[in-house]
Each structure stands twice: as C-alpha cells, then as structure tokens.
C-alpha cells in the first residue's frame, strides 16, 4: 500500500509570551479537519470535536482517513469523522475509489464493508488488491483455506471456495517474441487436486484441470503457458486447458522469448511454441535476450550456436562469447585457434590466432609473433584486423579512445569510429585535462589536431572562422585566442580574446571574454566597452559568464573600470556602456518579484541599494538596506533596515504602517498573506499582501494549515481553514481573511521533555555548525579582537591585522599593503578592498604557509574543492550579502584548520536569552517532547515551556562544550 502517514513536521514560526483568546466563531467544515492537543491528533467539524486527540498520525484519502495510535491503524470517515474501525489493526489497505478496505491483525486478514461498517466473518491468510483490466480496474483477492475475489465495491466476483487464488499473467502464444506485448491477467483457483482458470471479464471458469497444481511464475519472463505439476512431474498448460508439454519432466524453467528450459533424467533440453527444439540430453542450454531466434546447447567441452530462422548450427570450444548479438568469438573445436563467425553465416575472421586479450580496454587478437590486432567495436564492420601493433594505452581514464604503439609509430583508435590515425612516426598523442580533449601532434607537419571522446575532430586547435552575425566572424584558435573579423574587409577589428560568443534573444550582443572581464560588441562589430568593462561571474559553472537583465528596452549589467575599486550598475546607451550608479559597490545582481525586475547593488559593509525602472528611467528606489527578500507569487518586497523589517513596493514605497521583527509570505497558491512578528511582544499576526493589517499580533505561532497537516485540504471546497495558530495553551484555525474558525486546547498537561546526550556521535548538528561557521560556538580571544558594535569590515581587518602581526588598530590599507608585501595577494596600487580571489589566496597561505603560484582559474578550482566558493546573486537568492562578514567567517574557518588556530580556539558559553538562529538550530535536535524529536513537532512549544526547555538545554551544552570541541579537533586534525 502506498501510504503517507503524517506524524508531524516542523512548519511553524517560534513566538513569545502566553496570551488568551476568547472563543472563536463556530465554523462548519466541508470535511473534518485535524487538530492538535498535547501533541496528539484529533478531528473536528469546526463546531465540535468529533474525536478525542488520541492519534499519533494519519494519512488522508479521498473519502477516508487512516489514523495511527500506539502503532496500530484505524479508519475514519472524512465527512463525519465517524470511526469506521478502531485503531486495532497492524495494517489497513484502502481500495482506491472503492467501498471496502483490507484490514490485518497478526497473520490474519479481513475485509471491511465501508458502507455497512461490517467485517467479513471469514479470516484469511492474505488479502491483496490487484489491477486486473480496464473492465475491472481494481479487484481484491482474499486468500486462505477459503478464498474469494471481490471488486472494489465489495461485489463477489469469484464465490468463496476451499482453496487458493493466484493472479497469473499469460501472453498470446503468437506474440511471445514481442517484447512490447503485454500479457493478460487472469485469476486461477487451486484446490487439493485441481486448478481452475477464470475468465478476466465474466469470471466464469475457462477450464478446470484435474490432478494438477500450479507452479507460480512470480517475476519470471513473459509466457503463454501455466507451469503445473502432475504426478510429481512438470508440464505446460495453455489458456485452453490443454497440455502443450506433457508433465513428464523433472523441472521446467521459463526463459526469454518463449523458450522453456527442460530438465530430464539424461540432461537439459529446450522447448518453444509446441516444439522440442533439442531433447533434454545436454549439459545446459541458453538463449539470447536480443536474438529471439538464437539458442545454444552445451556439452562438457563445446558450445553450439543454433539459428532458428536459418536452421544452422555452429560449434566452438567451450568459452566462446557473442559479440554484438551477431558474431561469435571462439575457438575451433579441432585446432583450438581463435576466430570470429557470424551466427548462421560465414567466417569473418579465420580461426588462425593462438590467443585473445581483453576486455576491458579492447578485444584483441594476438598473432603467433606477439603482434596484436583490434577486434572492431560495436556497430563497426566485422573483419580481420588490417593493423598490427605492440601495445595500447587508454586515454583520459576511459576506454573509448586508445593510443596505439607499434615500435616508434603511434596511432589513435576510437571504440565508436574505428581507426582515426593508423600508427605512424613523428606523432605524439596526449590528453589535455583542462579542455578534456585528445591532442594529436605531428612534428613533421607541425600540426595539432584535437579529438573529443566521441572520435570527432574539435577544430579549436586550428585557425578557423565562424560566422557570428551578418557583419562579423571570429577567427583564431584556442591557443592563440580569437579575434573579430569584419566580413566586408576581411580585416581583424578586435584584440584577441580567450572566447567569443553571440548572445541572441532580446540582447543581441557579441560577448568577448578575457580572464576576468568581458567586452561587448554590437552585431556590426562596434565596441561598446571602451572605458567600462563587464566583470565575469567567477566560480559559478551553472551560470553564464556575463549576467544582465533588460528593462524598458535597456540592457543593464555590472561594470568596472580602471582606477575604480568597486563595480557600478551600467546600461547600454548611445553606443557605449554608461554608469547608472557610482563605482562603489561589491556586486550587482538581478532579482525579481512576481511583476517587476530589480537590480540589487551590494556594498562590502552588507548594505544594499535597489534600483528599478520607472517610466523608462532607472531609479534608486531603496538605499542602504540591510537585506531584501522576494517571495514567489508576491510582487512586494520585504526590506530590512537595521533589525526591523517592512513591506515595500518594488517602486520603493513603504506599505506597512509599522516595522516588524520578522516577515514571511504564506501562500496556498491561490491566496496569500504575510505573517509578521511584532517588534515589542514577539507575537505573530497576518498582513495582507499590500502590507495592511489583517489580524492583530496575538498568536505565538502561525503557519499554513497545509504545511502543518500536509496533503490535507481541497482548496475549492467551502469552509476550509487556511492557517493554523497557537496562542498560549490554545490551538486554532483561521480562514483566508484571518477570521478565527475554531479553537481548542493545545496543551492540557505539561509535556514530558527529555534530552539526547551531547556526544560527537549523537550530536551531528554540532559538527555541521563547526564546519559552517565555528564563530557561533568558538572564540579566538588570543590574540584576536572582538569589538562590539563595529561594522563587519572593521572587525575583519582588525583580526586580519593581528594574524599578520600588525597592531589591531591597523586599518584596511595597512593590512592590504602587508598582504601584498608578503606576496599573499597581488600587488595593486589601486586596491582598496578584498575580493574572493584574495580570500582564496589567503586561505591557501594559511593552509600551506606558501604563496600561491596558481592561475586565477586554478585558484578558483582549488577553492571550490575546499568549499570556499559562495554563489551569490541568483534570481531567487535572498539578498543578505555582507561580504566582510563572509570573509570574517571564512578566515576563522580556515584558522581552525591550522595548529595555531586549534590552540587559540576556546568554547564559547551560550546564553538562552541571546541564542542566535544558528545556535538554536544546532541545539533543538537534541530535544524530545513526549518522546518525539523536535523536528517532528507540528507546532512549537508554548513560549513559557520553551523558556524552561531552552535554559536547560543551554546549561547542558555549556557543561559539555569544552569536551565537544576537543573531540571535534581530534576528529578533524
């Protein structure tokens, strides 16, 4: 049974102090809905409780709900909440669109009539639902000493009889070779001395065969016959009830394509389609799945390949093998020499070779003089080798391309294309890992040809031309770079770039890539980036190297220029890139709401500006905000300034009348509202999508009902609750307008709280937090500095100064100068900030004590493998960038990997009153509430309970923090 049992899921917002609500207005739900009391589940119709809160979980179906209690299953009616059967069963299987259910207790099964609520009087050893046919989609077989077959309504299709029911699948005998053909499903009844096959539509007996028992073909190949045992021997019966193969054999085994392996007293034979192909006198027989007309017979020292269609038989020494299902590589039974023959055809490679080699790299024929020849690969014409050589070597870690050596001659062979280059002198073959290509160099002709692993030539190593637009082409090679060439004059019109491509669509620009920046050209070849260039996306292989967006027929992107440390928002206008903002930002990225495109410009101090187009003019709508969040389906923005959040329009208008501690968009897909947390009380309420108040802030938690109770509601039905809330000791529902529909007790008794032991083995979230941001748990007080209330940039440079042996008062410029003087980062007199590459180079120095000599690309690759690369600025990314906070965290993560950092690290004492979100996320998995893990709770503890729990939890952690740190450092030397 495909069951989803809801136990609980963490789908809540944590809240604050206990509050009390008056009785909510009565509601009338179209179907009963769950509620939670004491972390148990009950059901309500909106006006009253129709069940007590006694269930641990449930799974909702179209008309009924299965519930669990102490590991047992029960069943409720969705309309009324009526208990169809108590939670006393080990399993319940609901029949889709039906009126019966299969219930199980121990080893016994019964069926329950959901219309009358009556159980079957008979208990069965098994009960299973099957798909049968279009006429009878689902049927139920109840099996035991007495068996019967029912349809999904409970109607009896096969009356009860003393025996067993089996579902069997039989092919049309004429289509056994057709792999796409589907068998017909039948039911077969077995009694002590006979079997009966029933028609799958009328369920009338087709035949009854006496003195026979069924041998099941469960999971076996498709077949047109029933395998039966009669008189201790096995035989085959067709759908007509007649023996196709009399029961005279020790054993029968169904093989593919209608073949049957037959075991007799003298050996093994093969039968198919009413004919004994070979009598059971061989050591073994075999078939080929992809060749329905081929079978083999084996003796102790030989194997013979038979072709039904051609009536041929070819014998080889034992150990021969098929190639491509057409050819046999084997030894002549008389001479023992190897060759290749086509099944049912001629010899293609004479049986003249004393030895074969391979696979895995290739299959080789070996001559008596030791020279080797390649047997053609899949899809290539089979023929005797024309090229003989001494050895081969695989290229690039795969078997698809081989370097072949014969004396001083070198050649190249493709598994899919055959010989690309027969062995010749003055040839060198090497694999270029960076470009993933095979390079064939000829020292006489001074040429280099590149091949892919598919055997095709890659033309990048040779000078080539490729049209980009109607006006320009590219010319060049990967080694020398590419230039733009004017089609009319045939003259180069650009410098050499490492790559050039045409960006079609609305943009219609030529993009020319250098190492870190790109130039833009018009389709006619006019350079747009004369003073300003485009910074390339680094370390993000899944994204285009240049990211831009288009608003009101203008293209916007990020720009850099010589002499400026930062980037600016720029637009293409009047044949060039023009700055829209100052060059003072760390990055420029595009994001969007449901109806607007936005450009977000981030500073190194973590603040951002937002720009958007208004009446064709790019305008800064928000300035120096701490964070911006967008949500799918919502056109407005959540904007944080300092610690306060507000709702803003994309045009920068503040919509909410007051600021909030937190905002979250809650949507069902058809309706939505914004959950807000009050700044002063910490309680929650709802705002409309436009930021106006929908409900007062009086709830301790609020969430979408579909998140608390997954898969629960039909949005089209009336009277359906949209939100769940808790308020002190109360649980309740709200409709989409924020009206209270229902309320009941959330807690009636104090929950039982226990805690998991805090050891490295039982506390995986501790190790995870240490890897992500150890500053949440550690301090590095000697010699490092932790000034309170200063910007992240100042804190970062102060600690970096101390690492470099400078006074902590040393400023940014002194630190940058020292880093450049030591060679850790490149010297640059215009540098005024740190970038990602600088941090990677610093991390390399911290790990190795050496200055990096890597190229920029190699450094990014190293950083990616080390887990240092942070992807920023994607369309759905929440803009919370604070580069120097990131760099500060990265510095101390890397410091903790060094001996000096391990020695300086001290466990930080946490406080329940000031727990950060990361610290709380680490600790809460250690809590058990009434035996349930914290992450399994559908709703949070009331704030009063949480205060006690968090205090105890933090105390336990502080007692173990030093030991946890020591254990972590020991495991991560």
Order of alpha helices (4+ residues) and beta strands (2+ residues): beta-beta-beta-beta-beta-beta-beta-beta-beta-beta-beta-beta-beta-beta-beta-beta-beta-beta-beta-beta-beta-beta-beta-beta-beta-beta-beta-beta-beta-beta-beta-beta-beta-beta-beta-beta-beta-beta-beta-beta-beta-beta-beta-beta-beta-beta-beta-beta-beta-beta-beta-beta-beta-beta-beta-beta-beta-beta-beta-beta-beta-beta-beta-beta-beta-beta-alpha-beta-beta-beta-beta-alpha-beta-alpha-alpha-alpha-alpha-alpha-alpha-beta-alpha-beta-beta-alpha
